[in-house]
C-alpha cells in the first residue's frame, strides 16, 4: 500500500476591493442574479455569473421547488443555459455569491457537489480550466484556478 496525497491551492481575497476589475464586475452580476433566487424553503439565495470566451455573461439563481429534488442550483442553472445558448463557447470564469436571506453570510460558500460535477463536465470537455470565485454575501472571496482544486479525482467520461 502507498499513500496518495492530494493538495489544492486556493487564493483568498480579503474583500471585493482586492479583486481585478473584471472579476469585481462578474461578482456584481452574481449578486444581481442572487436577487432573482426563488428560495422560499431554505431561505438561502445563490447567484452565479459565468464569463464565456465570447465575452457573454450568463447568470443564474437557485430555483427551489416544494418537491426538493426538483429545484436547481444557481451554478447549474447558469452553466446549462450557457451550454444551450452558446454550445461552442468556452467557460472562462464563474462567480458565485451565496447566503441566508435573513442576515449576512461572511463565510465563502463554494459550489455544492452536484454543481462541482456539472462544472467538471464542462472543464473536461473544453480541455481548459475554469476559474471559480466564490463568497458569502460579504467578506472574503476565494479563487480556485480550476474545478479540479475543488473536486480532485473527478469522475468523467474517460471512466465510462
C-alpha angles and dihedrals in degrees: 000000000000133000121249112205118197119196129185133193122212129173123224123208112196091221143341092276090071092059125099109260095251091055092046088054092049091051090051088055090051090050090052091048089051088063088065095055117127102213109147093143105044098025085216115124126198131187127189132190124192126199113209127200089250088062093250116139116212120192135194140175133202114272116197129198134199085243092064100208089055094068123092133219123241094246094054092042089057099038095049091048090050090050092048097045100036106023095167097047121101121229109237104174140004124200121196128190117184140168152121118300094223100054144005119285111211097177115091109247115211125203114282121250095266091051091048089054091049092049089048090058091056094043091052094045095049092044092223134092124261117219112225124200120186138175144156117249091286139010133030124026117208122207126201117189091211141010088244089073089061097038112030118186092029122197111233143156092281088074095054 
